[in-house]
Amino acid sequence: IELETGTGTRIHLKRGGGPRLLLVEDDDGLRAMLAVMIRQWGFSVDEAAGFESVGQDAGPWVAAVADLGLPGEAGDLGLARLKAAHPGLRTLLLTGARERAGQAAEGVDRVLVKPGLEALRLELLELLETVR
């Protein structure tokens, strides 16, 4: 299912395939690439270009992965909002700023430096083991 808002934000919903994960990334190409990879790792992925289209409901997601530099609500703030509403949600923040790696952010379980695909893969595979 693909939903499109008036602001050009698209949300792709794919049912089945494993535990559901939210991916928030404003770069369409990067978001598509990450979504394909995360699906290959065993997750079902809901995609959004920003948190404005996500709202308060974390649905049945086991994890949320977001870019730090998003238009509108920044990734760390959006993840913190979702985590406050759903404390069991695993939250992973992606950033290109190396100085942010490993830094604690309220509501964020882990900060990963892009491209950081191996670190993301290991983090999600570990999560997959706990939810299956």
HELIX and SHEET records of a PDB file:
HELIX    1   1 ASP A   28  GLN A   40  1                                  13    
HELIX    2   2 PHE A   51  SER A   53  5                                   3    
HELIX    3   3 GLY A   75  ALA A   85  1                                  11    
HELIX    4   4 ARG A   98  ARG A  100  5                                   3    
HELIX    5   5 LEU A  117  VAL A  131  1                                  15    
SHEET    1   A 2 GLU A   2  GLU A   4  0                                        
SHEET    2   A 2 ARG A  10  HIS A  12 -1                                        
SHEET    1   B 5 SER A  44  ALA A  48  0                                        
SHEET    2   B 5 ARG A  20  VAL A  24  1                                        
SHEET    3   B 5 TRP A  61  ASP A  67  1                                        
SHEET    4   B 5 ARG A  90  THR A  95  1                                        
SHEET    5   B 5 ARG A 110  VAL A 113  1                                        
END                                                                             
